[in-house]
Amino acid sequence: MAQRDLPPIVDLLRSGHAYIKLSAPYRISQGAPNYDYVRPLVRHLAEANPARIVCASDEPGENRPP
């Protein structure tokens, strides 16, 4: 992962001091409905501490793709 701000977030996940909500991949994916672009990020976060991952929906969502 090349994002500069990601390591502190991953450290918080590993320590159990944070949760991450995974939802709305279309907001950052450049290839919706194919979300391969975000898969490495999601995998990296989930592997840091799977017990601290919250999967959710943004319904009723905003910023939906056309």
PQR file of N, CA, C, O and H, with PARSE charges and radii, in Angstrom:
ATOM      1  N   MET A   1       0.839  -1.172   0.000 -0.4000 1.5000
ATOM      2  CA  MET A   1       0.000   0.000   0.000 -0.0000 2.0000
ATOM      3  C   MET A   1       0.891   1.244   0.000  0.5500 1.7000
ATOM      4  O   MET A   1       1.819   1.352   0.802 -0.5500 1.4000
ATOM      5  N   ALA A   2       0.612   2.147  -0.872 -0.4000 1.5000
ATOM      6  CA  ALA A   2       1.453   3.321  -1.019 -0.0000 2.0000
ATOM      7  C   ALA A   2       0.875   4.572  -0.362  0.5500 1.7000
ATOM      8  O   ALA A   2       1.524   5.618  -0.375 -0.5500 1.4000
ATOM      9  H   ALA A   2      -0.141   2.060  -1.523  0.4000 1.0000
ATOM     10  N   GLN A   3      -0.306   4.495   0.201 -0.4000 1.5000
ATOM     11  CA  GLN A   3      -0.917   5.671   0.812 -0.0000 2.0000
ATOM     12  C   GLN A   3      -0.153   6.079   2.071  0.5500 1.7000
ATOM     13  O   GLN A   3       0.056   5.268   2.973 -0.5500 1.4000
ATOM     14  H   GLN A   3      -0.833   3.645   0.211  0.4000 1.0000
ATOM     15  N   ARG A   4       0.251   7.324   2.119 -0.4000 1.5000
ATOM     16  CA  ARG A   4       1.047   7.842   3.231 -0.0000 2.0000
ATOM     17  C   ARG A   4       0.310   7.778   4.572  0.5500 1.7000
ATOM     18  O   ARG A   4       0.930   7.511   5.601 -0.5500 1.4000
ATOM     19  H   ARG A   4       0.081   7.983   1.387  0.4000 1.0000
ATOM     20  N   ASP A   5      -0.977   8.014   4.571 -0.4000 1.5000
ATOM     21  CA  ASP A   5      -1.743   8.062   5.814 -0.0000 2.0000
ATOM     22  C   ASP A   5      -2.247   6.700   6.274  0.5500 1.7000
ATOM     23  O   ASP A   5      -2.857   6.607   7.339 -0.5500 1.4000
ATOM     24  H   ASP A   5      -1.480   8.231   3.735  0.4000 1.0000
ATOM     25  N   LEU A   6      -2.016   5.664   5.520 -0.4000 1.5000
ATOM     26  CA  LEU A   6      -2.545   4.351   5.856 -0.0000 2.0000
ATOM     27  C   LEU A   6      -1.846   3.662   7.030  0.5500 1.7000
ATOM     28  O   LEU A   6      -2.543   3.054   7.842 -0.5500 1.4000
ATOM     29  H   LEU A   6      -1.520   5.740   4.655  0.4000 1.0000
ATOM     30  N   PRO A   7      -0.527   3.714   7.176 -0.5600 1.5000
ATOM     31  CA  PRO A   7       0.121   2.996   8.282  0.2800 2.0000
ATOM     32  C   PRO A   7      -0.414   3.316   9.679  0.5500 1.7000
ATOM     33  O   PRO A   7      -0.586   2.391  10.473 -0.5500 1.4000
ATOM     34  N   PRO A   8      -0.685   4.575  10.018 -0.5600 1.5000
ATOM     35  CA  PRO A   8      -1.239   4.821  11.359  0.2800 2.0000
ATOM     36  C   PRO A   8      -2.617   4.181  11.556  0.5500 1.7000
ATOM     37  O   PRO A   8      -2.947   3.732  12.653 -0.5500 1.4000
ATOM     38  N   ILE A   9      -3.409   4.143  10.497 -0.4000 1.5000
ATOM     39  CA  ILE A   9      -4.728   3.517  10.588 -0.0000 2.0000
ATOM     40  C   ILE A   9      -4.578   2.017  10.796  0.5500 1.7000
ATOM     41  O   ILE A   9      -5.277   1.428  11.621 -0.5500 1.4000
ATOM     42  H   ILE A   9      -3.141   4.508   9.606  0.4000 1.0000
ATOM     43  N   VAL A  10      -3.676   1.403  10.056 -0.4000 1.5000
ATOM     44  CA  VAL A  10      -3.429  -0.031  10.203 -0.0000 2.0000
ATOM     45  C   VAL A  10      -2.889  -0.338  11.600  0.5500 1.7000
ATOM     46  O   VAL A  10      -3.256  -1.347  12.201 -0.5500 1.4000
ATOM     47  H   VAL A  10      -3.108   1.881   9.386  0.4000 1.0000
ATOM     48  N   ASP A  11      -2.024   0.527  12.112 -0.4000 1.5000
ATOM     49  CA  ASP A  11      -1.506   0.340  13.478 -0.0000 2.0000
ATOM     50  C   ASP A  11      -2.634   0.375  14.505  0.5500 1.7000
ATOM     51  O   ASP A  11      -2.648  -0.429  15.437 -0.5500 1.4000
ATOM     52  H   ASP A  11      -1.726   1.347  11.623  0.4000 1.0000
ATOM     53  N   LEU A  12      -3.575   1.295  14.342 -0.4000 1.5000
ATOM     54  CA  LEU A  12      -4.719   1.361  15.253 -0.0000 2.0000
ATOM     55  C   LEU A  12      -5.573   0.100  15.163  0.5500 1.7000
ATOM     56  O   LEU A  12      -6.033  -0.420  16.180 -0.5500 1.4000
ATOM     57  H   LEU A  12      -3.564   1.948  13.585  0.4000 1.0000
ATOM     58  N   LEU A  13      -5.781  -0.384  13.951 -0.4000 1.5000
ATOM     59  CA  LEU A  13      -6.532  -1.633  13.788 -0.0000 2.0000
ATOM     60  C   LEU A  13      -5.835  -2.793  14.485  0.5500 1.7000
ATOM     61  O   LEU A  13      -6.459  -3.548  15.231 -0.5500 1.4000
ATOM     62  H   LEU A  13      -5.407   0.039  13.125  0.4000 1.0000
ATOM     63  N   ARG A  14      -4.542  -2.925  14.237 -0.4000 1.5000
ATOM     64  CA  ARG A  14      -3.780  -4.025  14.844 -0.0000 2.0000
ATOM     65  C   ARG A  14      -3.822  -3.973  16.368  0.5500 1.7000
ATOM     66  O   ARG A  14      -3.881  -5.009  17.031 -0.5500 1.4000
ATOM     67  H   ARG A  14      -4.035  -2.311  13.631  0.4000 1.0000
ATOM     68  N   SER A  15      -3.792  -2.775  16.911 -0.4000 1.5000
ATOM     69  CA  SER A  15      -3.775  -2.630  18.365 -0.0000 2.0000
ATOM     70  C   SER A  15      -5.148  -2.854  18.978  0.5500 1.7000
ATOM     71  O   SER A  15      -5.267  -3.017  20.193 -0.5500 1.4000
ATOM     72  H   SER A  15      -3.744  -1.934  16.372  0.4000 1.0000
ATOM     73  N   GLY A  16      -6.184  -2.864  18.150 -0.4000 1.5000
ATOM     74  CA  GLY A  16      -7.538  -3.036  18.654 -0.0000 2.0000
ATOM     75  C   GLY A  16      -8.148  -1.747  19.160  0.5500 1.7000
ATOM     76  O   GLY A  16      -9.156  -1.779  19.866 -0.5500 1.4000
ATOM     77  H   GLY A  16      -6.088  -2.732  17.163  0.4000 1.0000
ATOM     78  N   HIS A  17      -7.555  -0.606  18.811 -0.4000 1.5000
ATOM     79  CA  HIS A  17      -8.049   0.687  19.280 -0.0000 2.0000
ATOM     80  C   HIS A  17      -8.936   1.396  18.250  0.5500 1.7000
ATOM     81  O   HIS A  17      -9.312   2.552  18.444 -0.5500 1.4000
ATOM     82  H   HIS A  17      -6.737  -0.580  18.237  0.4000 1.0000
ATOM     83  N   ALA A  18      -9.264   0.708  17.166 -0.4000 1.5000
ATOM     84  CA  ALA A  18     -10.096   1.332  16.137 -0.0000 2.0000
ATOM     85  C   ALA A  18     -10.889   0.267  15.396  0.5500 1.7000
ATOM     86  O   ALA A  18     -10.521  -0.908  15.369 -0.5500 1.4000
ATOM     87  H   ALA A  18      -8.959  -0.231  17.009  0.4000 1.0000
ATOM     88  N   TYR A  19     -11.962   0.702  14.811 -0.4000 1.5000
ATOM     89  CA  TYR A  19     -12.754  -0.105  13.886 -0.0000 2.0000
ATOM     90  C   TYR A  19     -12.721   0.594  12.536  0.5500 1.7000
ATOM     91  O   TYR A  19     -12.548   1.810  12.454 -0.5500 1.4000
ATOM     92  H   TYR A  19     -12.260   1.657  14.833  0.4000 1.0000
ATOM     93  N   ILE A  20     -12.890  -0.191  11.482 -0.4000 1.5000
ATOM     94  CA  ILE A  20     -12.997   0.357  10.139 -0.0000 2.0000
ATOM     95  C   ILE A  20     -14.314  -0.128   9.547  0.5500 1.7000
ATOM     96  O   ILE A  20     -14.626  -1.318   9.589 -0.5500 1.4000
ATOM     97  H   ILE A  20     -13.031  -1.179  11.548  0.4000 1.0000
ATOM     98  N   LYS A  21     -15.074   0.795   9.001 -0.4000 1.5000
ATOM     99  CA  LYS A  21     -16.319   0.447   8.318 -0.0000 2.0000
ATOM    100  C   LYS A  21     -16.019   0.324   6.828  0.5500 1.7000
ATOM    101  O   LYS A  21     -15.521   1.265   6.210 -0.5500 1.4000
ATOM    102  H   LYS A  21     -14.822   1.762   8.966  0.4000 1.0000
ATOM    103  N   LEU A  22     -16.322  -0.831   6.261 -0.4000 1.5000
ATOM    104  CA  LEU A  22     -16.141  -1.043   4.836 -0.0000 2.0000
ATOM    105  C   LEU A  22     -17.505  -0.969   4.168  0.5500 1.7000
ATOM    106  O   LEU A  22     -18.384  -1.791   4.426 -0.5500 1.4000
ATOM    107  H   LEU A  22     -16.726  -1.595   6.763  0.4000 1.0000
ATOM    108  N   SER A  23     -17.665   0.015   3.318 -0.4000 1.5000
ATOM    109  CA  SER A  23     -18.920   0.161   2.585 -0.0000 2.0000
ATOM    110  C   SER A  23     -18.692   1.044   1.370  0.5500 1.7000
ATOM    111  O   SER A  23     -17.689   1.752   1.280 -0.5500 1.4000
ATOM    112  H   SER A  23     -16.951   0.683   3.108  0.4000 1.0000
ATOM    113  N   ALA A  24     -19.622   0.994   0.450 -0.4000 1.5000
ATOM    114  CA  ALA A  24     -19.652   1.875  -0.716 -0.0000 2.0000
ATOM    115  C   ALA A  24     -18.352   1.903  -1.512  0.5500 1.7000
ATOM    116  O   ALA A  24     -17.776   2.974  -1.702 -0.5500 1.4000
ATOM    117  H   ALA A  24     -20.437   0.419   0.523  0.4000 1.0000
ATOM    118  N   PRO A  25     -17.877   0.745  -1.983 -0.5600 1.5000
ATOM    119  CA  PRO A  25     -16.631   0.761  -2.754  0.2800 2.0000
ATOM    120  C   PRO A  25     -16.734   1.589  -4.030  0.5500 1.7000
ATOM    121  O   PRO A  25     -15.717   2.016  -4.575 -0.5500 1.4000
ATOM    122  N   TYR A  26     -17.943   1.815  -4.505 -0.4000 1.5000
ATOM    123  CA  TYR A  26     -18.112   2.600  -5.723 -0.0000 2.0000
ATOM    124  C   TYR A  26     -17.666   4.049  -5.545  0.5500 1.7000
ATOM    125  O   TYR A  26     -17.424   4.750  -6.527 -0.5500 1.4000
ATOM    126  H   TYR A  26     -18.770   1.468  -4.062  0.4000 1.0000
ATOM    127  N   ARG A  27     -17.559   4.496  -4.304 -0.4000 1.5000
ATOM    128  CA  ARG A  27     -17.139   5.880  -4.082 -0.0000 2.0000
ATOM    129  C   ARG A  27     -15.665   6.111  -4.421  0.5500 1.7000
ATOM    130  O   ARG A  27     -15.276   7.223  -4.776 -0.5500 1.4000
ATOM    131  H   ARG A  27     -17.756   3.927  -3.506  0.4000 1.0000
ATOM    132  N   ILE A  28     -14.851   5.067  -4.312 -0.4000 1.5000
ATOM    133  CA  ILE A  28     -13.429   5.242  -4.626 -0.0000 2.0000
ATOM    134  C   ILE A  28     -12.975   4.393  -5.802  0.5500 1.7000
ATOM    135  O   ILE A  28     -11.865   4.582  -6.299 -0.5500 1.4000
ATOM    136  H   ILE A  28     -15.167   4.163  -4.023  0.4000 1.0000
ATOM    137  N   SER A  29     -13.796   3.471  -6.255 -0.4000 1.5000
ATOM    138  CA  SER A  29     -13.408   2.605  -7.357 -0.0000 2.0000
ATOM    139  C   SER A  29     -13.523   3.353  -8.676  0.5500 1.7000
ATOM    140  O   SER A  29     -14.483   4.087  -8.911 -0.5500 1.4000
ATOM    141  H   SER A  29     -14.698   3.317  -5.851  0.4000 1.0000
ATOM    142  N   GLN A  30     -12.553   3.156  -9.508 -0.4000 1.5000
ATOM    143  CA  GLN A  30     -12.574   3.797 -10.818 -0.0000 2.0000
ATOM    144  C   GLN A  30     -13.173   2.881 -11.872  0.5500 1.7000
ATOM    145  O   GLN A  30     -13.260   3.262 -13.039 -0.5500 1.4000
ATOM    146  H   GLN A  30     -11.774   2.559  -9.317  0.4000 1.0000
ATOM    147  N   GLY A  31     -13.585   1.689 -11.488 -0.4000 1.5000
ATOM    148  CA  GLY A  31     -14.088   0.746 -12.469 -0.0000 2.0000
ATOM    149  C   GLY A  31     -15.390   0.094 -12.087  0.5500 1.7000
ATOM    150  O   GLY A  31     -15.621  -1.063 -12.437 -0.5500 1.4000
ATOM    151  H   GLY A  31     -13.515   1.380 -10.539  0.4000 1.0000
ATOM    152  N   ALA A  32     -16.257   0.807 -11.372 -0.4000 1.5000
ATOM    153  CA  ALA A  32     -17.531   0.225 -10.949 -0.0000 2.0000
ATOM    154  C   ALA A  32     -18.281  -0.281 -12.171  0.5500 1.7000
ATOM    155  O   ALA A  32     -18.284   0.394 -13.200 -0.5500 1.4000
ATOM    156  H   ALA A  32     -16.069   1.748 -11.088  0.4000 1.0000
ATOM    157  N   PRO A  33     -18.898  -1.411 -12.094 -0.5600 1.5000
ATOM    158  CA  PRO A  33     -19.138  -2.245 -10.923  0.2800 2.0000
ATOM    159  C   PRO A  33     -18.030  -3.260 -10.639  0.5500 1.7000
ATOM    160  O   PRO A  33     -18.229  -4.175  -9.840 -0.5500 1.4000
ATOM    161  N   ASN A  34     -16.880  -3.117 -11.270 -0.4000 1.5000
ATOM    162  CA  ASN A  34     -15.746  -3.992 -11.002 -0.0000 2.0000
ATOM    163  C   ASN A  34     -14.878  -3.326  -9.930  0.5500 1.7000
ATOM    164  O   ASN A  34     -14.285  -2.275 -10.175 -0.5500 1.4000
ATOM    165  H   ASN A  34     -16.718  -2.374 -11.919  0.4000 1.0000
ATOM    166  N   TYR A  35     -14.804  -3.926  -8.763 -0.4000 1.5000
ATOM    167  CA  TYR A  35     -14.137  -3.289  -7.631 -0.0000 2.0000
ATOM    168  C   TYR A  35     -12.741  -3.845  -7.376  0.5500 1.7000
ATOM    169  O   TYR A  35     -12.252  -3.791  -6.248 -0.5500 1.4000
ATOM    170  H   TYR A  35     -15.285  -4.779  -8.564  0.4000 1.0000
ATOM    171  N   ASP A  36     -12.098  -4.376  -8.406 -0.4000 1.5000
ATOM    172  CA  ASP A  36     -10.736  -4.890  -8.238 -0.0000 2.0000
ATOM    173  C   ASP A  36      -9.776  -3.807  -7.774  0.5500 1.7000
ATOM    174  O   ASP A  36      -8.786  -4.106  -7.106 -0.5500 1.4000
ATOM    175  H   ASP A  36     -12.495  -4.420  -9.322  0.4000 1.0000
ATOM    176  N   TYR A  37     -10.047  -2.577  -8.110 -0.4000 1.5000
ATOM    177  CA  TYR A  37      -9.191  -1.446  -7.756 -0.0000 2.0000
ATOM    178  C   TYR A  37      -9.096  -1.277  -6.238  0.5500 1.7000
ATOM    179  O   TYR A  37      -8.039  -0.908  -5.726 -0.5500 1.4000
ATOM    180  H   TYR A  37     -10.851  -2.334  -8.652  0.4000 1.0000
ATOM    181  N   VAL A  38     -10.183  -1.539  -5.516 -0.4000 1.5000
ATOM    182  CA  VAL A  38     -10.182  -1.339  -4.065 -0.0000 2.0000
ATOM    183  C   VAL A  38      -9.862  -2.614  -3.284  0.5500 1.7000
ATOM    184  O   VAL A  38      -9.636  -2.560  -2.076 -0.5500 1.4000
ATOM    185  H   VAL A  38     -11.042  -1.839  -5.932  0.4000 1.0000
ATOM    186  N   ARG A  39      -9.843  -3.744  -3.960 -0.4000 1.5000
ATOM    187  CA  ARG A  39      -9.617  -5.025  -3.286 -0.0000 2.0000
ATOM    188  C   ARG A  39      -8.325  -5.066  -2.475  0.5500 1.7000
ATOM    189  O   ARG A  39      -8.360  -5.540  -1.339 -0.5500 1.4000
ATOM    190  H   ARG A  39     -10.027  -3.788  -4.942  0.4000 1.0000
ATOM    191  N   PRO A  40      -7.177  -4.595  -2.993 -0.5600 1.5000
ATOM    192  CA  PRO A  40      -5.943  -4.638  -2.182  0.2800 2.0000
ATOM    193  C   PRO A  40      -6.051  -3.824  -0.889  0.5500 1.7000
ATOM    194  O   PRO A  40      -5.542  -4.245   0.150 -0.5500 1.4000
ATOM    195  N   LEU A  41      -6.701  -2.678  -0.948 -0.4000 1.5000
ATOM    196  CA  LEU A  41      -6.876  -1.864   0.246 -0.0000 2.0000
ATOM    197  C   LEU A  41      -7.747  -2.575   1.267  0.5500 1.7000
ATOM    198  O   LEU A  41      -7.408  -2.625   2.449 -0.5500 1.4000
ATOM    199  H   LEU A  41      -7.114  -2.336  -1.792  0.4000 1.0000
ATOM    200  N   VAL A  42      -8.858  -3.121   0.823 -0.4000 1.5000
ATOM    201  CA  VAL A  42      -9.764  -3.836   1.727 -0.0000 2.0000
ATOM    202  C   VAL A  42      -9.066  -5.041   2.341  0.5500 1.7000
ATOM    203  O   VAL A  42      -9.191  -5.288   3.540 -0.5500 1.4000
ATOM    204  H   VAL A  42      -9.134  -3.080  -0.137  0.4000 1.0000
ATOM    205  N   ARG A  43      -8.344  -5.780   1.537 -0.4000 1.5000
ATOM    206  CA  ARG A  43      -7.625  -6.954   2.044 -0.0000 2.0000
ATOM    207  C   ARG A  43      -6.587  -6.540   3.084  0.5500 1.7000
ATOM    208  O   ARG A  43      -6.461  -7.190   4.122 -0.5500 1.4000
ATOM    209  H   ARG A  43      -8.243  -5.580   0.563  0.4000 1.0000
ATOM    210  N   HIS A  44      -5.853  -5.482   2.820 -0.4000 1.5000
ATOM    211  CA  HIS A  44      -4.821  -4.997   3.744 -0.0000 2.0000
ATOM    212  C   HIS A  44      -5.440  -4.621   5.095  0.5500 1.7000
ATOM    213  O   HIS A  44      -4.905  -4.978   6.144 -0.5500 1.4000
ATOM    214  H   HIS A  44      -5.955  -4.954   1.976  0.4000 1.0000
ATOM    215  N   LEU A  45      -6.550  -3.911   5.069 -0.4000 1.5000
ATOM    216  CA  LEU A  45      -7.221  -3.510   6.301 -0.0000 2.0000
ATOM    217  C   LEU A  45      -7.781  -4.723   7.034  0.5500 1.7000
ATOM    218  O   LEU A  45      -7.646  -4.832   8.252 -0.5500 1.4000
ATOM    219  H   LEU A  45      -6.985  -3.621   4.217  0.4000 1.0000
ATOM    220  N   ALA A  46      -8.407  -5.631   6.299 -0.4000 1.5000
ATOM    221  CA  ALA A  46      -9.010  -6.804   6.927 -0.0000 2.0000
ATOM    222  C   ALA A  46      -7.957  -7.716   7.545  0.5500 1.7000
ATOM    223  O   ALA A  46      -8.196  -8.303   8.600 -0.5500 1.4000
ATOM    224  H   ALA A  46      -8.517  -5.542   5.309  0.4000 1.0000
ATOM    225  N   GLU A  47      -6.823  -7.843   6.919 -0.4000 1.5000
ATOM    226  CA  GLU A  47      -5.763  -8.692   7.467 -0.0000 2.0000
ATOM    227  C   GLU A  47      -5.133  -8.090   8.720  0.5500 1.7000
ATOM    228  O   GLU A  47      -4.572  -8.819   9.538 -0.5500 1.4000
ATOM    229  H   GLU A  47      -6.629  -7.366   6.061  0.4000 1.0000
ATOM    230  N   ALA A  48      -5.215  -6.786   8.876 -0.4000 1.5000
ATOM    231  CA  ALA A  48      -4.633  -6.131  10.055 -0.0000 2.0000
ATOM    232  C   ALA A  48      -5.341  -6.570  11.329  0.5500 1.7000
ATOM    233  O   ALA A  48      -4.695  -6.787  12.355 -0.5500 1.4000
ATOM    234  H   ALA A  48      -5.670  -6.194   8.211  0.4000 1.0000
ATOM    235  N   ASN A  49      -6.664  -6.704  11.273 -0.4000 1.5000
ATOM    236  CA  ASN A  49      -7.431  -7.157  12.443 -0.0000 2.0000
ATOM    237  C   ASN A  49      -8.865  -7.427  12.002  0.5500 1.7000
ATOM    238  O   ASN A  49      -9.716  -6.541  12.087 -0.5500 1.4000
ATOM    239  H   ASN A  49      -7.189  -6.528  10.440  0.4000 1.0000
ATOM    240  N   PRO A  50      -9.140  -8.639  11.532 -0.5600 1.5000
ATOM    241  CA  PRO A  50     -10.475  -8.941  11.000  0.2800 2.0000
ATOM    242  C   PRO A  50     -11.608  -8.729  12.009  0.5500 1.7000
ATOM    243  O   PRO A  50     -12.750  -8.498  11.613 -0.5500 1.4000
ATOM    244  N   ALA A  51     -11.308  -8.806  13.286 -0.4000 1.5000
ATOM    245  CA  ALA A  51     -12.344  -8.607  14.297 -0.0000 2.0000
ATOM    246  C   ALA A  51     -12.750  -7.140  14.421  0.5500 1.7000
ATOM    247  O   ALA A  51     -13.761  -6.832  15.052 -0.5500 1.4000
ATOM    248  H   ALA A  51     -10.380  -8.995  13.608  0.4000 1.0000
ATOM    249  N   ARG A  52     -11.979  -6.239  13.830 -0.4000 1.5000
ATOM    250  CA  ARG A  52     -12.270  -4.808  13.925 -0.0000 2.0000
ATOM    251  C   ARG A  52     -12.809  -4.229  12.621  0.5500 1.7000
ATOM    252  O   ARG A  52     -12.808  -3.012  12.435 -0.5500 1.4000
ATOM    253  H   ARG A  52     -11.158  -6.489  13.318  0.4000 1.0000
ATOM    254  N   ILE A  53     -13.268  -5.091  11.720 -0.4000 1.5000
ATOM    255  CA  ILE A  53     -13.839  -4.654  10.457 -0.0000 2.0000
ATOM    256  C   ILE A  53     -15.354  -4.731  10.547  0.5500 1.7000
ATOM    257  O   ILE A  53     -15.912  -5.763  10.921 -0.5500 1.4000
ATOM    258  H   ILE A  53     -13.269  -6.079  11.871  0.4000 1.0000
ATOM    259  N   VAL A  54     -16.010  -3.641  10.204 -0.4000 1.5000
ATOM    260  CA  VAL A  54     -17.467  -3.589  10.181 -0.0000 2.0000
ATOM    261  C   VAL A  54     -17.882  -3.417   8.727  0.5500 1.7000
ATOM    262  O   VAL A  54     -17.529  -2.426   8.088 -0.5500 1.4000
ATOM    263  H   VAL A  54     -15.557  -2.803   9.900  0.4000 1.0000
ATOM    264  N   CYS A  55     -18.623  -4.374   8.213 -0.4000 1.5000
ATOM    265  CA  CYS A  55     -19.144  -4.279   6.853 -0.0000 2.0000
ATOM    266  C   CYS A  55     -20.561  -3.733   6.949  0.5500 1.7000
ATOM    267  O   CYS A  55     -21.366  -4.196   7.756 -0.5500 1.4000
ATOM    268  H   CYS A  55     -18.909  -5.179   8.733  0.4000 1.0000
ATOM    269  N   ALA A  56     -20.850  -2.752   6.123 -0.4000 1.5000
ATOM    270  CA  ALA A  56     -22.138  -2.087   6.235 -0.0000 2.0000
ATOM    271  C   ALA A  56     -22.594  -1.564   4.882  0.5500 1.7000
ATOM    272  O   ALA A  56     -21.875  -1.624   3.885 -0.5500 1.4000
ATOM    273  H   ALA A  56     -20.196  -2.376   5.467  0.4000 1.0000
ATOM    274  N   SER A  57     -23.775  -1.065   4.889 -0.4000 1.5000
ATOM    275  CA  SER A  57     -24.363  -0.454   3.718 -0.0000 2.0000
ATOM    276  C   SER A  57     -24.514   1.041   3.964  0.5500 1.7000
ATOM    277  O   SER A  57     -24.691   1.474   5.102 -0.5500 1.4000
ATOM    278  H   SER A  57     -24.359  -1.016   5.699  0.4000 1.0000
ATOM    279  N   ASP A  58     -24.444   1.808   2.918 -0.4000 1.5000
ATOM    280  CA  ASP A  58     -24.685   3.239   3.023 -0.0000 2.0000
ATOM    281  C   ASP A  58     -26.108   3.589   2.576  0.5500 1.7000
ATOM    282  O   ASP A  58     -26.395   4.747   2.269 -0.5500 1.4000
ATOM    283  H   ASP A  58     -24.300   1.455   1.993  0.4000 1.0000
ATOM    284  N   GLU A  59     -26.978   2.613   2.539 -0.4000 1.5000
ATOM    285  CA  GLU A  59     -28.353   2.859   2.114 -0.0000 2.0000
ATOM    286  C   GLU A  59     -29.074   3.725   3.104  0.5500 1.7000
ATOM    287  O   GLU A  59     -28.893   3.499   4.301 -0.5500 1.4000
ATOM    288  H   GLU A  59     -26.745   1.673   2.788  0.4000 1.0000
ATOM    289  N   PRO A  60     -29.850   4.666   2.737 -0.5600 1.5000
ATOM    290  CA  PRO A  60     -29.986   5.083   1.335  0.2800 2.0000
ATOM    291  C   PRO A  60     -28.739   5.875   0.926  0.5500 1.7000
ATOM    292  O   PRO A  60     -28.461   6.944   1.471 -0.5500 1.4000
ATOM    293  N   GLY A  61     -28.010   5.342  -0.023 -0.4000 1.5000
ATOM    294  CA  GLY A  61     -26.717   5.895  -0.390 -0.0000 2.0000
ATOM    295  C   GLY A  61     -26.795   7.203  -1.143  0.5500 1.7000
ATOM    296  O   GLY A  61     -27.771   7.503  -1.830 -0.5500 1.4000
ATOM    297  H   GLY A  61     -28.235   4.474  -0.465  0.4000 1.0000
ATOM    298  N   GLU A  62     -25.755   7.952  -0.994 -0.4000 1.5000
ATOM    299  CA  GLU A  62     -25.579   9.180  -1.766 -0.0000 2.0000
ATOM    300  C   GLU A  62     -24.404   8.971  -2.693  0.5500 1.7000
ATOM    301  O   GLU A  62     -23.624   8.035  -2.517 -0.5500 1.4000
ATOM    302  H   GLU A  62     -24.962   7.708  -0.436  0.4000 1.0000
ATOM    303  N   ASN A  63     -24.279   9.816  -3.655 -0.4000 1.5000
ATOM    304  CA  ASN A  63     -23.177   9.742  -4.617 -0.0000 2.0000
ATOM    305  C   ASN A  63     -23.147   8.404  -5.334  0.5500 1.7000
ATOM    306  O   ASN A  63     -22.071   7.861  -5.584 -0.5500 1.4000
ATOM    307  H   ASN A  63     -24.913  10.577  -3.798  0.4000 1.0000
ATOM    308  N   ARG A  64     -24.274   7.883  -5.658 -0.4000 1.5000
ATOM    309  CA  ARG A  64     -24.337   6.614  -6.386 -0.0000 2.0000
ATOM    310  C   ARG A  64     -23.852   6.812  -7.815  0.5500 1.7000
ATOM    311  O   ARG A  64     -24.015   7.883  -8.400 -0.5500 1.4000
ATOM    312  H   ARG A  64     -25.148   8.324  -5.455  0.4000 1.0000
ATOM    313  N   PRO A  65     -23.255   5.765  -8.364 -0.5600 1.5000
ATOM    314  CA  PRO A  65     -22.838   5.887  -9.770  0.2800 2.0000
ATOM    315  C   PRO A  65     -24.074   5.933 -10.658  0.5500 1.7000
ATOM    316  O   PRO A  65     -25.128   5.408 -10.300 -0.5500 1.4000
ATOM    317  N   PRO A  66     -23.935   6.561 -11.809 -0.5600 1.5000
ATOM    318  CA  PRO A  66     -25.102   6.656 -12.710  0.2800 2.0000
ATOM    319  C   PRO A  66     -25.553   5.320 -13.213  0.5500 1.7000
ATOM    320  O   PRO A  66     -26.517   5.240 -13.974 -0.5500 1.4000
TER
END
